[in-house]
Amino acid sequence: MTLYSWGNPRYFPRLPAPTIRYFDVAPATRVVADCHWQERPWERVTLIALHGLNGSSGAHYMRGLAAKAFARGMNVVRLNQRNCGDTEHLAEGLFHSGLTADAAHVIQELAHVDGLRAMAVAGYSLGGNLALKLAGEYGPWAPEALVAVAAVSPIIEIEACTRALERPDNVLYQWNFVRDLKRRMRRKERFHPGRFDLTKLNTVTTVREFDEAYTAPYFGFRSAEDYYHRASSMRVIDRVRVPTLVITAEDDPFVPSQPFADPKVTGNPHIDLRISAHGGHCGFVGARSAEDDGYWAEKQIVEFVKEQHRR
């Protein structure tokens, strides 16, 4: 399902063209979102979608989720993380898997500037870790407007996911991630020449080596392992107090299911944990019909958010 969902072409003719929105999240740092607004958007719940590593607002699951949510009357904000979606020119620095400040800024701005009274955050893979970590960091002090959080195939324990990615049978995934990370750094060099030492790229063959060379030192972590530990949502997932949906699969090639059995997850009454036997990584493709394209996780997120918003 991982490969099928990645390679299967998808079309969303009922999803209107987005409005582009910029958010100044830090000094010399902007992120951009593709937004779909209903009429009188302040009367609707707004779904903020977060993509995975090397993804963007244009990822198929981001558009698929947006199409389903918009059809159910929601506003949708498909947010690009720093440097993603060809936005390397908008931010001087890098991004890491636990950097929740940008999503928190977007929530605050939409609430206080746009007057939106109900929002939800849904993330895939790395974005799922961000969504869960943000909810855990909020704890009992989450914004009143935040009604729900959802995560699909979240990398809640990054070290375990990185080890799984390094298995020989995952060489294709590893190669693809590293290739895209290197491309991003080279694009970064065009807009911010000399900002980073690109000679290190020649020795990078794994995501761990990339994080050791670039991500960890840039953000002040002692090492890649220190970064993985501190950036993982598992450190704070027991503090989640917002109604939260977590979907993962036993056959995910590089997100092991074992961490989800931790009492910090299973013992949190605010977390609705759904582990399926099959689904792959961010796949979860079922039978399609005239009314539904079969992407099960997207539908579950929309139904969960609608339910929490009604309460």
Secondary structure, DSSP 8 states (H G I E B T S, - for coil): -HHHHHHS----TTS---EEEEEEEETTEEEEEEEE--SSGGGS-EEEEE--TT--TTSHHHHHHHHHHHHTT-EEEEE--TT-SS-GGGBSS---TT--HHHHHHHHHHHHTS----EEEEEETHHHHHHHHHHHHHGGG--TTEEEEEEES--SSHHHHHHHHTSGGGHHHHHHHHHHHHHHHHHHHHHSTTSS-GGGGGG--SHHHHIIIIIHHHHT-SSHHHHHHHH-GGGTGGG--S-EEEEEETT-SSS-SGGGGSHHHHT-TTEEEEEES--TTTT-B----SS--SBHHHHHHHHHHHHHHH-
